[in-house]
Every structure is written in C-alpha cells, then in structure tokens.
Amino acid sequence: MGRLTQRVKVTSYSASGSPRSVQDVLAAEEPLEIRVNGRSLSVTMRTPGDDFDLVAGFLVSEGIIWHQEQLATMRFCAGEDEQGRQTYNVVDAQLAPGVTPPATDLERHVVTSSACGICGTASIDAVTKDSRYSLSEDTMRLDVETLLGLADVLRSKQKLFDRTGGVHAAGLFGPDGELLCLREDVGRHNAVDKVIGWALRENRLPLSATVLQVSGRASFELVQKAFLAGIPVLSAVSAPSSLAVELAETSGLTLAGFSRGEHVNVYTHQNRIVSHHN
C-alpha cells in the first residue's frame, strides 16, 4: 500500500508477561496543500491516496464547483522530502473558463487537522453553504433492513483499517444496498470528500437516491457535505450533533445515527425509511 501505511517499532506490555519489541503498522498522515488556479487555498492532513478525489470533493464541499465540467484539470506540483523523494503533497486544481474562483476570504489560514473539516475557515459566515441541489425533490425510499446492513458492509471492506485500526471510512450505497464507492482516511471529513470527489469525477452529481454511510459520528460538516452533493440519506455508526440534526431537518436530508446491528435512530425526514413492521 506504499505511503498509506508506515511500520514502527513499539514496546508491547501485558499484565501477564514481559515487555517485548514488536512492529506495528500505522496509517500514514501527511499534509496536502490544495491550490486552485495556482493559488493556495488550504492545507489538510490526510492519508495519501485518492488525492484527486479528495481535492475534487473538497471543492464541492466548499461550494466552489458542482459539475464535472467545472473542473478542467488537476496535477501534482513539485515537492520533495529531506531524502529528495517526490512527496505528491501539493495538488493544483484548474477551474474551467468562466468558473468563479474561491473568494480570498474562504482561504484557510491554518492547517486543517485530520479531526476537523472546517477549522481555519476565515469567516463563520462561510461555514453554512447553499446547495445547488434540492433534497426535498428526492423521493428515494430505503428499506430499514437495507439501512441496518450498511455499517457491516462498510466495516467488512475497510482494508486499511484492518491493517492499522486507525482510519475512518465513508461508503456510498445505492437504495438496494449496493456499494458504489468506499474511501478510507485518518480524517473522517477527508473520507467523505474522497467519496464525493469520486462521484464528481465520474459525473454522478447530484447523488440522488443514494446513502452515505460513515464509520463515526454525524457532525454538522458531514451533513453539509452530503447536502452539497445531493445525497438524500446520511447514516452514521455513532451519534449526530444537535447542529447536524438542525441542518438535516432544514435541508431535507434524512439523518440516521447509532446504526448498529438491529437498531438505528432516524432523526429527520423519516418518510424515506420503509419498515415492514408498522
């Protein structure tokens, strides 16, 4: 897996035996500088891999683009580490002619950590963004049994997590439970951006009649990313935040939390969930 992982020596302790030296496999975490038309927009900490998907999804999540043709090209810029190896840690996205570049007040003036998707946004007004897609018009219906099975499918496909135990996952599913795309990253917001970026590059936006299943909690930022991509249902293994529920309600998004085994809480727009036990 190359730069996806890194091996380190650790000392392993146990209550029943002597300490011993072993090798552990860690998920890689490196900075990625995102440039638009040659100008630096943000630096995010991510797991290397699927970087073009990440950049494309980030631009969708920032409300800068929403169609495939609005993104002309992407390329890695020159960059080397202390050993002179190419780092591939700078991506420049060129917008198509006529597409408005991001305003300077959207620039992130600090590094975005893998735990925070909106940290460093220059203005609080830039946090809430309008979607080009209307979720209220999405008449998708999702069987509750299908919804309950998504977390297990997601977990079974997490190859990087199996090796490291240290990454989040986001999976895009069809209404029949078919897995369309899965991405892993140390940052849960990055995993979602990678899925959305894949969809943009495959010319699939808006993502009508799909479900976004995430491995952690459902935060405001993840609801916003789903909203901006036209995803009608977001399901999380853990809890949603209060602001996530508020945004889901106003945006027309069905938000589910604590989706584990045989139980799930649906917080908003329950009309999309079909149960055969009413």
N, C-alpha and C positions, 0 to 999 in steps of 0.2 A: 504493500500500500504506500510505499515511499514516505513522503513527508506527512502523511496522515497520522503516523504514529512515531513514537520515539522510545527507545529502550533505555532504562536507567537501572543502576544497581541500588538496591534497598536492603535494609536490615529488617528481617521479619521476626517479630516477637510473638510468643504464645505463652499462655498460662501453664502449659504442661511440658514445655521443652526449652532448650537453649536457643538463644538468638542465632539466626543463620542468614547468610548473604544470598540473596536471590535476585533475579532480573524481573522488572515489572515493565509493562507496556503502557505508555501514556498516550492520550490523544494529543496531537500536535496543536499548538496555539501560536499563531503568528499574526502580525498586523497586516492589514490590506488597506492601502491608500486608494480611494476611489476618486478618479478625476473625470470631469465632464468637459469636453471640448478643450482639454489641456489644462483646465483649472482645477485645483484640488478642492474637493467637496467634503470628504470625510475620511477618517481612518477608523477601521473597525477591527477588533480582534476576532479571528475566526480560525477554523480548521481548514488548512489549504485543501483545495479540491473543489470542483464545480464553481470556480471563481467567477466565470462569466455569468452563470445563473445567479450567483449572489449579487453581482453588480446590477444586472437587469432587474431582479426582484427589488433591490434597494431603490432603484429609480421609480419603479411602480409604487412602492410603499411611500415614497416621498411625494407622490402626485405629479412627478415630472413627465412621465410617459404612461401610456395605457394601451398602445397598439404596437405590434411588431415593427411596422414600417417607420415608426418614430425613432427607432434606434438604428443608426446607419452601420456602425462598426464598433468593435471592441478589440483592444490589443493590450498585451503586457508591455510595460515600459521597462527600460534597462534598470537593473538593480542587482547589486552583488553583496554577499555577506563577507565576513572577515577572511574567509578562505578563497574568495574570488568566484564563488559559485553563484549562478543566477538564482535570485530569490523568488521571482514571479510574485512580488508583493505590491506591485503598483499596476492598476488597470485603468486605462483611459477609454472612456466611452464617448463616441462621437455621435451627436444627435443629428437626425436628418435635417436638411434645409427647411427652414420655416418653423421648426420646433423651438419653443421658447426655452432657453437655458434656465437653470435654477437661479433664483434671486440670491444676491450676496448675503442676505440676512438668513438664508437657510443653511449657510455653511456651518459645519461643526467645528468649533474652535478647540475642542479637546478630543482625545482618543475615546472612541466608544468601546466600552469593555464588552466582553462576551456575555455579561449578565444584564446588559442594558441596551435597549434598542433606540431610545430617544434621548439618552443622556447627551448633553452638549448641544442640543438644539438651541440656536441663538435666541429665539423668542418663543414664549409659551403659546402665542397665537399660532405658531407653526406646528404645534402638536396635533391639533384636530384638523383633518383634511377632508375635502369633499370628494366623493367617488363619482366617476363618470358612468357608473352602472347602478341601476335601481334593483335592489334586492326584493322590494315589495312585489315586483312583477314575476319573480321566480316561484313557480308553482310546484317545485320539487316535493315529492313525498318519499320518506325514508322509513323503512320498516325498523322498529325498535330492536329486533333481533339482529339485524344487519349492523345497526349502530353499536350495539354491545360487543360485536365481534371485532371491531376495527382496531381497538387497542392491542388485542392479542396478535392480530396480523402485523401491525406496526412493529411490535416487540420482536416477533419471530424473524423479521427481515433486517434487524439492526446489526449488521456485521461488524461495524466499528465499535459499537457498544459492547458486543460480545468479547472483543479483544481488550478493551480498555475500561469499560464501566464508567466512562467519563464524558459522554456526549448526549445531547438531546436529539430528538428525531421529529420530523414532520412528514406526514404522508397525505397525499391527495387521492381520494377514492371516488368512484362513481356511485350512483344510487343503489347499485346491486352489490356493492362491497368490493368491486374490482380495484386493485391498487394500480393507480396510474403513474405515480411518481413518489419516491421516497428520498429524503436527504437527511444527513446527519451533520451535526456541528457542535462545538463546545458552547455556542450561543444559540439559544432556542429561537431568537428572532432571526438569526442568520439561517437556520434550518428552514424556517418559513419563507424567507426571502429567496432561498435557493429553489424551493418548490415553485414559487410564483414566477421567478425568473425563467425557470424551465418552461413554464406554461406560456410566458410571453414569447420566448424564442421559438416555440412550437406553434405560435399563432393560435393559442387556445383561449385567450382572454376575450370576453369575460368568462369566468369559470362557472357558468351556470350549471345547476343540477350536480354539484359536487360537494364532498365533505372534506374538510381539513381536520385531520386527527393529529394532535400534538402529545408529546410524551410527558409534559409537565403541567404547569398551571395555565389558566387562560387569563392573560393580562389585557389591559386596555390596548396596548400596542399590537397584540396579535389579532384582536378583534378588528382593529383599524386596517391591518394588512389584508385580512380576509375581505373586508368591506371594499377596499380599493381594488381588489382583484375580482370582485363579483362572485365571491364564494358564499352560498346561502347558509351553510351549516358549519360551525366550528365546534369540535369536541375535544375535551381535554381529560387527561387521566386524573388530574388534581383539580383544585378549586379555581373558580373565577374570582376576580376582584370586583368590588362594587362598581367601579367606573367601567369595567368591561361589560357588566350587565346593563348599565345605563346606555352605553354606546350601542350594544347589540339591539336593545329594545328600540331605540330611535332610528337605527339604520335598517331595520327589518331582517336582521340576522338571527338565526336560531342558534343559541348558545347552550352547549351541554357541558357539564362538569362531573367529576367523580365517576367517569365511565370506566367501571372495573367489573369484570365478571358478569354478574346478573343484575347489576343495578346502575342506573345513571340518573342524574338530576338534569332536567331541561328547564332553563331559566327564562328563556324568551321564545316567542313565536313557536309555541308547541304544535301549531297546526300542521307543521311539516312532518311530525313524527307520527307514524301509524302503529297503533297497538291493537292486537287481536284479542285483548282480554278486557275490553271496555264493557 
